[in-house]
Amino acid sequence: MLRPGHFIALIALALLTLGVLMVNSADMKAAPADAPSPVMSPLGILFSRSTAYMVLALGAMALASTLPVRRLAERLCAPDPTGRPPIGRLAMAAGAVLLICALVYVPGLSYEINGARRWLRLPVPGLGDALSVQPSEIAKWACVGLMAWYGAVCAGSMRLFVRGLVPALAAVGAICAFLVLEDLGTSVLIAGVAGLVLLAAGANVWHFLAFVPVGAAGVAGAILTSSYRMKRLLAFADPYADPQGIGYHTIQSLIAIANGGGWGRGLGHGLQKFGYLPEDRTDFIFCVIAEELGLAGAATVCLLFAGLVWCGFFIMRREQHPALRLFTLGVVATIAFQAVINLAVVTGMAPTKGIALPLLSSGGTGWILTSFCLGLVIAIDRTQARRPVSEGGPLTATLTAA
C-alpha cells in the first residue's frame, strides 16, 4: 500500500525531472539565421550538469530514506538530567553554521555572481574548479534540524522566556544577521521557519511577538542601507516607471507568463529566455515553464507543491516523537514558504528576491540538500507505527489550536 512517503518521492522525482528539462530549455542560445532551429538534444539533456545534479539529489534522498532516524533522534534528543537547556551545544552548532557561511569571504574559495558573495568554488580533481556550493542552503536546512532538536530537548522549558526561547532566537538571529549581508530573502525564510518550529514546540506566542519589532527593524535597516534593495522596492511599487531600468526584470517575467497562454508555446520554444528574461534558469524558471507549458504547466507545478506539502503535513500529524515531528514541520514549511515567495516574486506580487523555486531552479546544493531532507521525512514515514491521526499527542494539539 502506498504511504505518504511514497508520494513525496514520486512528487520530488517529477519536480526534479521537470527541473532538468526546463533548465536545459532555458540554457538554449539563439543560433545564426542560416543554422537549424535550436532544439534540445536528448543526449545533451542526458549528459548535462543538471542531470548529474538530479542523479545526486535522488541518491541523497534514497540514502536519507534508509537512515535509522528514530535511533538518531533518541540519542540526540535525550533531555539533560539537570533540566538545563543545552545552550553550550546550541552555541557550538550555531557557530559551526556561521563558520561555514563565513567561507564565502575567504579568498580563493569565494565565488561571486552579479556582485553577490553567496557561493564557494571548490576544486575537484579532474574537474578543476567546476563545483560550486551555496553555504546559505546549508545554513537553511541546518537551522531546521537545529530548531527541531532544541525544541524537543527543551520541551519542558520552551514557555519560559530566558531559559527557553531566548537562546534559540539568539542562535537563529546570529545566523540570519550574518546571512542578511548577502542574502536577505534566505534570512527571512530561515527566521520564519524557525519561528514556526519554536511556536509548535511550545514557545509562548506573546514572548515570541516581543522580538518581532527587532526583526522588522533589522529587515528595514538591511533594505534602507542597500541601494539595490531600495531599487527593488521601487520597481515593485511601479515597474513601468522605469521599464528599461529597475522595472525591466519584473516586466519581462510578466511578459513570459502572459505569452504562455493556456497551453504554452511548446517545450523549448519560449522566446523570453533568449536574452530578455534575466536569471531564467534559476530564480525565474517558473516564467519559462509558464511560457512554454502555459497555464496547464504552471498549474501542474503548483499542484505538485501542494501535494508535497499535504503529504508532509500528514506525516507530521501522525508522528509521536517531538524532534521528528518538529523536523518534518520545518522541512514542509521551508519548501512551502520558499515556493510561495518565489511564485509571488515572479508574478509581480512581491519585490524581486533571490529565492529559488525548490527542486526546479538550477542549483546543485539546493537540489541535493532539499532531496536529502525529504528523504529523512520519507524515513520518518517509513518507520511510523500505524495509528489514527487523532492520537497525535500534545504537539499536534498545539499545532491544531494554532
C-alpha positions as a Markdown table, in Angstrom:
| # | Residue | x | y | z |
|---|---|---|---|---|
| 1 | Met | 0.0 | 0.0 | 0.0 |
| 2 | Leu | 1.3 | 3.4 | -0.9 |
| 3 | Arg | 2.2 | 5.7 | 2.0 |
| 4 | Pro | 2.6 | 9.5 | 2.0 |
| 5 | Gly | 6.4 | 9.0 | 1.9 |
| 6 | His | 6.0 | 7.2 | -1.5 |
| 7 | Phe | 4.0 | 10.1 | -2.9 |
| 8 | Ile | 6.7 | 12.5 | -1.6 |
| 9 | Ala | 9.3 | 10.5 | -3.5 |
| 10 | Leu | 7.2 | 10.5 | -6.7 |
| 11 | Ile | 6.5 | 14.2 | -6.5 |
| 12 | Ala | 10.2 | 15.0 | -5.9 |
| 13 | Leu | 11.1 | 12.9 | -8.9 |
| 14 | Ala | 8.5 | 14.7 | -11.0 |
| 15 | Leu | 9.8 | 18.1 | -10.0 |
| 16 | Leu | 13.4 | 17.2 | -10.5 |
| 17 | Thr | 12.7 | 15.8 | -13.9 |
| 18 | Leu | 10.8 | 18.9 | -14.9 |
| 19 | Gly | 13.6 | 21.0 | -13.5 |
| 20 | Val | 16.2 | 19.2 | -15.7 |
| 21 | Leu | 14.0 | 19.8 | -18.8 |
| 22 | Met | 13.3 | 23.4 | -18.1 |
| 23 | Val | 16.9 | 24.3 | -17.0 |
| 24 | Asn | 18.2 | 22.8 | -20.3 |
| 25 | Ser | 15.5 | 24.7 | -22.2 |
| 26 | Ala | 16.4 | 27.9 | -20.5 |
| 27 | Asp | 20.1 | 27.2 | -21.5 |
| 28 | Met | 19.3 | 27.3 | -25.2 |
| 29 | Lys | 21.0 | 30.0 | -27.1 |
| 30 | Ala | 19.9 | 31.8 | -30.2 |
| 31 | Ala | 21.5 | 30.4 | -33.4 |
| 32 | Pro | 22.6 | 32.3 | -36.5 |
| 33 | Ala | 19.9 | 32.8 | -39.2 |
| 34 | Asp | 21.4 | 30.1 | -41.5 |
| 35 | Ala | 21.7 | 27.5 | -38.8 |
| 36 | Pro | 19.0 | 24.9 | -37.9 |
| 37 | Ser | 16.5 | 25.9 | -35.3 |
| 38 | Pro | 17.9 | 25.4 | -31.8 |
| 39 | Val | 16.3 | 22.4 | -30.2 |
| 40 | Met | 17.1 | 20.4 | -27.1 |
| 41 | Ser | 19.1 | 17.3 | -27.8 |
| 42 | Pro | 18.1 | 14.2 | -25.8 |
| 43 | Leu | 21.8 | 13.3 | -25.4 |
| 44 | Gly | 22.6 | 16.9 | -24.4 |
| 45 | Ile | 20.0 | 16.7 | -21.6 |
| 46 | Leu | 21.1 | 13.3 | -20.5 |
| 47 | Phe | 24.7 | 14.3 | -20.1 |
| 48 | Ser | 24.0 | 17.9 | -18.8 |
| 49 | Arg | 25.2 | 19.1 | -15.4 |
| 50 | Ser | 21.6 | 19.4 | -14.3 |
| 51 | Thr | 21.0 | 15.7 | -14.9 |
| 52 | Ala | 24.1 | 14.9 | -12.9 |
| 53 | Tyr | 22.7 | 17.0 | -10.0 |
| 54 | Met | 19.4 | 15.2 | -10.3 |
| 55 | Val | 21.1 | 11.9 | -10.0 |
| 56 | Leu | 23.0 | 13.1 | -6.9 |
| 57 | Ala | 19.8 | 14.5 | -5.5 |
| 58 | Leu | 17.9 | 11.3 | -5.9 |
| 59 | Gly | 20.8 | 9.4 | -4.5 |
| 60 | Ala | 20.8 | 11.7 | -1.4 |
| 61 | Met | 17.1 | 11.1 | -1.0 |
| 62 | Ala | 17.4 | 7.4 | -1.3 |
| 63 | Leu | 20.3 | 7.3 | 1.2 |
| 64 | Ala | 18.4 | 9.5 | 3.7 |
| 65 | Ser | 15.3 | 7.4 | 3.5 |
| 66 | Thr | 17.2 | 4.4 | 4.8 |
| 67 | Leu | 18.8 | 6.1 | 7.8 |
| 68 | Pro | 17.7 | 5.0 | 11.3 |
| 69 | Val | 16.1 | 8.3 | 12.1 |
| 70 | Arg | 14.4 | 7.2 | 15.3 |
| 71 | Arg | 17.6 | 5.8 | 16.8 |
| 72 | Leu | 19.4 | 9.0 | 16.0 |
| 73 | Ala | 16.6 | 11.1 | 17.4 |
| 74 | Glu | 16.6 | 9.2 | 20.7 |
| 75 | Arg | 20.3 | 9.6 | 21.1 |
| 76 | Leu | 20.5 | 13.3 | 20.1 |
| 77 | Cys | 17.4 | 14.4 | 22.0 |
| 78 | Ala | 17.9 | 12.8 | 25.4 |
| 79 | Pro | 17.0 | 15.5 | 28.0 |
| 80 | Asp | 19.6 | 16.9 | 30.3 |
| 81 | Pro | 19.2 | 15.3 | 33.8 |
| 82 | Thr | 19.6 | 18.7 | 35.4 |
| 83 | Gly | 16.8 | 20.2 | 33.3 |
| 84 | Arg | 19.0 | 23.0 | 32.0 |
| 85 | Pro | 18.8 | 24.0 | 28.3 |
| 86 | Pro | 21.7 | 22.8 | 26.2 |
| 87 | Ile | 23.0 | 26.4 | 25.5 |
| 88 | Gly | 26.6 | 25.2 | 25.0 |
| 89 | Arg | 25.7 | 22.7 | 22.3 |
| 90 | Leu | 23.4 | 25.1 | 20.7 |
| 91 | Ala | 26.1 | 27.8 | 20.6 |
| 92 | Met | 28.6 | 25.4 | 19.1 |
| 93 | Ala | 26.2 | 24.3 | 16.4 |
| 94 | Ala | 25.3 | 27.8 | 15.5 |
| 95 | Gly | 29.0 | 28.8 | 15.5 |
| 96 | Ala | 29.7 | 25.9 | 13.1 |
| 97 | Val | 27.0 | 27.1 | 10.7 |
| 98 | Leu | 28.4 | 30.7 | 10.9 |
| 99 | Leu | 31.8 | 29.4 | 10.1 |
| 100 | Ile | 30.6 | 27.6 | 7.0 |
| 101 | Cys | 28.8 | 30.8 | 5.9 |
| 102 | Ala | 31.9 | 32.9 | 6.5 |
| 103 | Leu | 33.8 | 30.9 | 4.0 |
| 104 | Val | 32.3 | 33.0 | 1.2 |
| 105 | Tyr | 34.7 | 35.8 | 2.2 |
| 106 | Val | 37.8 | 33.6 | 2.1 |
| 107 | Pro | 40.0 | 34.5 | -0.9 |
| 108 | Gly | 40.4 | 31.5 | -3.2 |
| 109 | Leu | 37.1 | 29.9 | -2.1 |
| 110 | Ser | 34.7 | 32.8 | -2.6 |
| 111 | Tyr | 32.7 | 32.8 | -5.9 |
| 112 | Glu | 30.9 | 36.0 | -6.8 |
| 113 | Ile | 28.0 | 36.2 | -9.1 |
| 114 | Asn | 26.3 | 39.5 | -10.0 |
| 115 | Gly | 28.1 | 41.2 | -7.2 |
| 116 | Ala | 26.9 | 38.8 | -4.5 |
| 117 | Arg | 29.2 | 36.5 | -2.5 |
| 118 | Arg | 26.9 | 33.6 | -1.9 |
| 119 | Trp | 28.9 | 30.7 | -3.4 |
| 120 | Leu | 32.1 | 28.7 | -2.8 |
| 121 | Arg | 34.1 | 27.4 | -5.7 |
| 122 | Leu | 35.6 | 24.0 | -4.6 |
| 123 | Pro | 38.5 | 22.4 | -6.6 |
| 124 | Val | 37.7 | 18.9 | -7.7 |
| 125 | Pro | 40.3 | 16.6 | -9.1 |
| 126 | Gly | 39.7 | 16.2 | -12.8 |
| 127 | Leu | 37.1 | 19.0 | -12.9 |
| 128 | Gly | 39.2 | 22.0 | -12.0 |
| 129 | Asp | 37.1 | 24.5 | -10.0 |
| 130 | Ala | 33.8 | 23.4 | -11.6 |
| 131 | Leu | 32.0 | 22.5 | -8.3 |
| 132 | Ser | 30.2 | 25.4 | -6.5 |
| 133 | Val | 28.4 | 25.2 | -3.1 |
| 134 | Gln | 26.0 | 27.7 | -1.6 |
| 135 | Pro | 26.5 | 27.9 | 2.2 |
| 136 | Ser | 23.2 | 29.7 | 2.7 |
| 137 | Glu | 21.5 | 26.4 | 1.6 |
| 138 | Ile | 23.4 | 24.5 | 4.2 |
| 139 | Ala | 22.5 | 27.1 | 6.9 |
| 140 | Lys | 18.8 | 27.0 | 5.9 |
| 141 | Trp | 18.5 | 23.2 | 6.4 |
| 142 | Ala | 20.8 | 23.1 | 9.4 |
| 143 | Cys | 18.6 | 25.6 | 11.2 |
| 144 | Val | 15.6 | 23.4 | 10.6 |
| 145 | Gly | 17.3 | 20.5 | 12.3 |
| 146 | Leu | 18.8 | 22.6 | 15.0 |
| 147 | Met | 15.5 | 24.2 | 16.0 |
| 148 | Ala | 13.7 | 20.8 | 15.9 |
| 149 | Trp | 16.4 | 19.4 | 18.2 |
| 150 | Tyr | 16.3 | 22.3 | 20.6 |
| 151 | Gly | 12.5 | 22.4 | 20.7 |
| 152 | Ala | 12.4 | 18.7 | 21.5 |
| 153 | Val | 15.1 | 18.8 | 24.2 |
| 154 | Cys | 13.7 | 21.9 | 25.8 |
| 155 | Ala | 10.0 | 21.0 | 25.5 |
| 156 | Gly | 9.6 | 21.5 | 29.3 |
| 157 | Ser | 11.1 | 25.0 | 29.3 |
| 158 | Met | 10.0 | 26.4 | 25.9 |
| 159 | Arg | 7.3 | 28.5 | 27.6 |
| 160 | Leu | 10.0 | 30.2 | 29.7 |
| 161 | Phe | 11.4 | 33.4 | 28.2 |
| 162 | Val | 15.0 | 33.5 | 29.3 |
| 163 | Arg | 15.7 | 29.7 | 29.7 |
| 164 | Gly | 13.6 | 28.6 | 26.8 |
| 165 | Leu | 13.1 | 31.0 | 23.9 |
| 166 | Val | 15.9 | 33.5 | 24.1 |
| 167 | Pro | 18.8 | 31.0 | 23.4 |
| 168 | Ala | 17.1 | 29.7 | 20.3 |
| 169 | Leu | 16.3 | 33.1 | 19.0 |
| 170 | Ala | 19.8 | 34.3 | 19.7 |
| 171 | Ala | 21.3 | 31.4 | 17.6 |
| 172 | Val | 18.9 | 31.9 | 14.7 |
| 173 | Gly | 19.3 | 35.7 | 14.9 |
| 174 | Ala | 23.1 | 35.5 | 14.7 |
| 175 | Ile | 22.9 | 33.3 | 11.6 |
| 176 | Cys | 20.3 | 35.4 | 9.9 |
| 177 | Ala | 22.1 | 38.7 | 10.8 |
| 178 | Phe | 25.2 | 37.3 | 9.1 |
| 179 | Leu | 23.4 | 36.0 | 6.0 |
| 180 | Val | 21.4 | 39.2 | 5.5 |
| 181 | Leu | 24.7 | 40.9 | 4.4 |
| 182 | Glu | 24.4 | 39.0 | 1.1 |
| 183 | Asp | 21.0 | 37.2 | 1.1 |
| 184 | Leu | 18.0 | 38.9 | 2.7 |
| 185 | Gly | 15.5 | 36.5 | 1.2 |
| 186 | Thr | 17.0 | 33.4 | 2.7 |
| 187 | Ser | 17.5 | 35.2 | 6.1 |
| 188 | Val | 13.8 | 36.0 | 6.2 |
| 189 | Leu | 12.9 | 32.4 | 5.2 |
| 190 | Ile | 15.1 | 30.9 | 7.9 |
| 191 | Ala | 13.7 | 33.3 | 10.5 |
| 192 | Gly | 10.1 | 32.5 | 9.5 |
| 193 | Val | 10.5 | 28.7 | 9.6 |
| 194 | Ala | 12.5 | 28.8 | 12.8 |
| 195 | Gly | 9.7 | 30.9 | 14.5 |
| 196 | Leu | 7.1 | 28.4 | 13.3 |
| 197 | Val | 9.0 | 25.4 | 14.7 |
| 198 | Leu | 9.6 | 27.1 | 18.0 |
| 199 | Leu | 5.9 | 28.0 | 18.3 |
| 200 | Ala | 5.0 | 24.4 | 17.6 |
| 201 | Ala | 7.5 | 23.3 | 20.2 |
| 202 | Gly | 5.5 | 25.3 | 22.8 |
| 203 | Ala | 7.0 | 28.8 | 22.9 |
| 204 | Asn | 4.7 | 31.5 | 24.2 |
| 205 | Val | 3.2 | 33.5 | 21.4 |
| 206 | Trp | 3.5 | 36.8 | 23.3 |
| 207 | His | 7.1 | 36.2 | 24.2 |
| 208 | Phe | 7.8 | 35.5 | 20.6 |
| 209 | Leu | 5.9 | 38.6 | 19.4 |
| 210 | Ala | 8.2 | 40.7 | 21.6 |
| 211 | Phe | 11.0 | 40.0 | 19.2 |
| 212 | Val | 9.0 | 40.8 | 16.0 |
| 213 | Pro | 9.8 | 44.6 | 16.1 |
| 214 | Val | 13.5 | 43.8 | 16.4 |
| 215 | Gly | 13.4 | 41.5 | 13.4 |
| 216 | Ala | 11.3 | 44.1 | 11.4 |
| 217 | Ala | 13.8 | 46.8 | 12.3 |
| 218 | Gly | 16.6 | 44.6 | 11.1 |
| 219 | Val | 14.9 | 43.9 | 7.8 |
| 220 | Ala | 14.1 | 47.6 | 7.3 |
| 221 | Gly | 17.7 | 48.5 | 8.1 |
| 222 | Ala | 19.0 | 46.0 | 5.6 |
| 223 | Ile | 16.8 | 47.4 | 2.9 |
| 224 | Leu | 17.4 | 51.1 | 3.7 |
| 225 | Thr | 21.2 | 50.7 | 3.7 |
| 226 | Ser | 21.3 | 48.9 | 0.4 |
| 227 | Ser | 20.7 | 50.8 | -2.9 |
| 228 | Tyr | 19.8 | 47.7 | -4.9 |
| 229 | Arg | 17.2 | 46.6 | -2.4 |
| 230 | Met | 15.7 | 50.0 | -2.4 |
| 231 | Lys | 15.5 | 49.9 | -6.2 |
| 232 | Arg | 13.7 | 46.6 | -6.0 |
| 233 | Leu | 11.1 | 48.1 | -3.7 |
| 234 | Leu | 10.6 | 51.0 | -6.2 |
| 235 | Ala | 10.3 | 48.5 | -9.0 |
| 236 | Phe | 7.7 | 46.6 | -7.1 |
| 237 | Ala | 5.7 | 49.7 | -6.5 |
| 238 | Asp | 5.7 | 50.7 | -10.2 |
| 239 | Pro | 7.8 | 48.6 | -12.6 |
| 240 | Tyr | 6.6 | 50.7 | -15.6 |
| 241 | Ala | 8.0 | 53.9 | -14.2 |
| 242 | Asp | 11.4 | 52.7 | -15.5 |
| 243 | Pro | 10.7 | 49.8 | -17.9 |
| 244 | Gln | 14.3 | 49.7 | -19.2 |
| 245 | Gly | 15.9 | 50.0 | -15.8 |
| 246 | Ile | 14.8 | 48.8 | -12.4 |
| 247 | Gly | 11.4 | 47.6 | -13.7 |
| 248 | Tyr | 12.8 | 45.5 | -16.5 |
| 249 | His | 13.1 | 42.2 | -14.7 |
| 250 | Thr | 9.5 | 42.3 | -13.4 |
| 251 | Ile | 8.1 | 43.3 | -16.7 |
| 252 | Gln | 9.9 | 40.6 | -18.7 |
| 253 | Ser | 8.8 | 37.9 | -16.2 |
| 254 | Leu | 5.1 | 39.0 | -16.6 |
| 255 | Ile | 5.5 | 39.0 | -20.4 |
| 256 | Ala | 6.8 | 35.5 | -20.3 |
| 257 | Ile | 3.9 | 34.3 | -18.2 |
| 258 | Ala | 1.4 | 36.1 | -20.4 |
| 259 | Asn | 2.9 | 34.8 | -23.6 |
| 260 | Gly | 2.3 | 31.2 | -22.5 |
| 261 | Gly | -1.5 | 31.4 | -22.6 |
| 262 | Gly | -3.4 | 28.2 | -21.8 |
| 263 | Trp | -1.1 | 25.6 | -23.3 |
| 264 | Gly | 2.1 | 27.4 | -23.9 |
| 265 | Arg | 4.4 | 27.8 | -26.9 |
| 266 | Gly | 5.8 | 24.3 | -26.6 |
| 267 | Leu | 8.8 | 22.9 | -24.8 |
| 268 | Gly | 11.9 | 24.6 | -26.0 |
| 269 | His | 10.0 | 27.2 | -28.0 |
| 270 | Gly | 9.9 | 30.1 | -25.5 |
| 271 | Leu | 11.2 | 33.5 | -26.6 |
| 272 | Gln | 11.9 | 35.4 | -23.3 |
| 273 | Lys | 14.9 | 33.2 | -22.4 |
| 274 | Phe | 16.8 | 34.4 | -25.5 |
| 275 | Gly | 18.3 | 37.4 | -23.7 |
| 276 | Tyr | 15.2 | 39.1 | -22.4 |
| 277 | Leu | 14.5 | 37.4 | -19.1 |
| 278 | Pro | 17.3 | 37.6 | -16.6 |
| 279 | Glu | 18.0 | 34.7 | -14.3 |
| 280 | Asp | 15.8 | 32.5 | -16.4 |
| 281 | Arg | 17.3 | 29.2 | -15.3 |
| 282 | Thr | 17.4 | 30.0 | -11.6 |
| 283 | Asp | 15.0 | 32.3 | -9.7 |
| 284 | Phe | 12.7 | 32.9 | -12.7 |
| 285 | Ile | 12.5 | 29.3 | -14.0 |
| 286 | Phe | 8.7 | 29.4 | -13.4 |
| 287 | Cys | 8.4 | 32.1 | -16.1 |
| 288 | Val | 10.0 | 29.8 | -18.6 |
| 289 | Ile | 7.6 | 27.0 | -17.5 |
| 290 | Ala | 4.6 | 29.2 | -17.9 |
| 291 | Glu | 5.7 | 30.5 | -21.3 |
| 292 | Glu | 6.5 | 27.1 | -22.8 |
| 293 | Leu | 3.9 | 24.9 | -21.0 |
| 294 | Gly | 1.3 | 27.5 | -20.4 |
| 295 | Leu | -1.3 | 27.8 | -17.6 |
| 296 | Ala | -1.6 | 24.0 | -17.6 |
| 297 | Gly | 2.2 | 23.5 | -16.8 |
| 298 | Ala | 2.1 | 26.3 | -14.2 |
| 299 | Ala | -0.9 | 24.8 | -12.5 |
| 300 | Thr | 0.7 | 21.4 | -12.5 |
| 301 | Val | 3.8 | 22.8 | -10.7 |
| 302 | Cys | 1.5 | 24.4 | -8.1 |
| 303 | Leu | -0.4 | 21.2 | -7.6 |
| 304 | Leu | 2.8 | 19.2 | -7.2 |
| 305 | Phe | 4.0 | 21.5 | -4.5 |
| 306 | Ala | 0.6 | 21.4 | -2.8 |
| 307 | Gly | 0.7 | 17.6 | -2.9 |
| 308 | Leu | 4.2 | 17.6 | -1.4 |
| 309 | Val | 3.2 | 19.9 | 1.4 |
| 310 | Trp | 0.0 | 17.9 | 2.1 |
| 311 | Cys | 1.8 | 14.6 | 2.3 |
| 312 | Gly | 4.4 | 16.1 | 4.6 |
| 313 | Phe | 1.8 | 17.6 | 6.9 |
| 314 | Phe | 0.0 | 14.2 | 7.1 |
| 315 | Ile | 3.3 | 12.5 | 8.1 |
| 316 | Met | 3.9 | 15.3 | 10.7 |
| 317 | Arg | 0.4 | 14.8 | 12.2 |
| 318 | Arg | 0.9 | 11.1 | 12.7 |
| 319 | Glu | 4.4 | 11.4 | 14.3 |
| 320 | Gln | 4.8 | 10.8 | 18.0 |
| 321 | His | 8.5 | 11.7 | 18.6 |
| 322 | Pro | 8.7 | 15.5 | 19.2 |
| 323 | Ala | 12.0 | 16.1 | 17.4 |
| 324 | Leu | 10.9 | 14.1 | 14.3 |
| 325 | Arg | 7.6 | 15.9 | 14.2 |
| 326 | Leu | 9.2 | 19.3 | 14.5 |
| 327 | Phe | 11.7 | 18.4 | 11.8 |
| 328 | Thr | 9.0 | 17.3 | 9.4 |
| 329 | Leu | 7.2 | 20.5 | 10.1 |
| 330 | Gly | 10.3 | 22.5 | 9.4 |
| 331 | Val | 11.0 | 20.7 | 6.1 |
| 332 | Val | 7.4 | 21.2 | 4.9 |
| 333 | Ala | 7.3 | 24.8 | 5.9 |
| 334 | Thr | 10.6 | 25.6 | 4.3 |
| 335 | Ile | 9.6 | 24.2 | 0.9 |
| 336 | Ala | 6.1 | 25.8 | 1.2 |
| 337 | Phe | 7.3 | 29.2 | 2.2 |
| 338 | Gln | 10.1 | 29.2 | -0.4 |
| 339 | Ala | 7.8 | 28.2 | -3.2 |
| 340 | Val | 5.2 | 30.8 | -2.2 |
| 341 | Ile | 7.9 | 33.6 | -2.1 |
| 342 | Asn | 9.3 | 32.6 | -5.4 |
| 343 | Leu | 5.9 | 32.5 | -7.1 |
| 344 | Ala | 4.9 | 35.8 | -5.6 |
| 345 | Val | 8.1 | 37.4 | -6.9 |
| 346 | Val | 7.9 | 36.1 | -10.5 |
| 347 | Thr | 4.2 | 37.1 | -10.8 |
| 348 | Gly | 4.9 | 40.6 | -9.5 |
| 349 | Met | 3.2 | 40.2 | -6.2 |
| 350 | Ala | 6.4 | 40.7 | -4.2 |
| 351 | Pro | 9.6 | 42.6 | -4.6 |
| 352 | Thr | 12.3 | 40.8 | -6.5 |
| 353 | Lys | 14.3 | 38.4 | -4.3 |
| 354 | Gly | 17.0 | 35.8 | -4.9 |
| 355 | Ile | 14.8 | 32.9 | -3.8 |
| 356 | Ala | 14.9 | 29.7 | -5.9 |
| 357 | Leu | 11.9 | 27.5 | -6.7 |
| 358 | Pro | 12.6 | 24.2 | -4.8 |
| 359 | Leu | 13.7 | 21.3 | -6.9 |
| 360 | Leu | 13.1 | 23.3 | -10.1 |
| 361 | Ser | 15.5 | 26.2 | -10.2 |
| 362 | Ser | 19.0 | 25.3 | -11.3 |
| 363 | Gly | 21.3 | 24.7 | -8.3 |
| 364 | Gly | 23.1 | 21.6 | -7.2 |
| 365 | Thr | 23.4 | 22.4 | -3.5 |
| 366 | Gly | 19.7 | 23.2 | -3.3 |
| 367 | Trp | 18.5 | 20.1 | -5.1 |
| 368 | Ile | 20.8 | 17.8 | -3.1 |
| 369 | Leu | 20.1 | 19.2 | 0.3 |
| 370 | Thr | 16.3 | 19.5 | -0.3 |
| 371 | Ser | 16.1 | 16.0 | -1.5 |
| 372 | Phe | 18.2 | 14.7 | 1.4 |
| 373 | Cys | 15.8 | 16.4 | 3.9 |
| 374 | Leu | 12.8 | 15.0 | 2.0 |
| 375 | Gly | 14.5 | 11.6 | 2.3 |
| 376 | Leu | 14.6 | 12.0 | 6.0 |
| 377 | Val | 10.9 | 12.7 | 6.0 |
| 378 | Ile | 10.3 | 9.6 | 4.0 |
| 379 | Ala | 12.4 | 7.6 | 6.6 |
| 380 | Ile | 10.2 | 9.1 | 9.3 |
| 381 | Asp | 7.1 | 8.0 | 7.5 |
| 382 | Arg | 8.6 | 4.5 | 6.8 |
| 383 | Thr | 9.2 | 3.9 | 10.5 |
| 384 | Gln | 6.0 | 5.3 | 11.8 |
| 385 | Ala | 3.6 | 3.0 | 13.7 |
| 386 | Arg | 0.2 | 2.8 | 12.1 |
| 387 | Arg | -2.2 | 4.7 | 14.3 |
| 388 | Pro | -5.1 | 7.1 | 14.0 |
| 389 | Val | -4.2 | 10.8 | 13.4 |
| 390 | Ser | -6.3 | 11.8 | 16.4 |
| 391 | Glu | -3.7 | 10.3 | 18.6 |
| 392 | Gly | -1.1 | 12.8 | 17.5 |
| 393 | Gly | -0.1 | 13.9 | 21.1 |
| 394 | Pro | 0.3 | 17.3 | 22.7 |
| 395 | Leu | 2.3 | 18.9 | 19.9 |
| 396 | Thr | -0.4 | 18.0 | 17.4 |
| 397 | Ala | -2.9 | 19.6 | 19.6 |
| 398 | Thr | -0.7 | 22.7 | 19.9 |
| 399 | Leu | -0.4 | 22.9 | 16.1 |
| 400 | Thr | -4.1 | 22.3 | 15.6 |
| 401 | Ala | -5.0 | 25.0 | 18.1 |
| 402 | Ala | -2.5 | 27.4 | 16.5 |
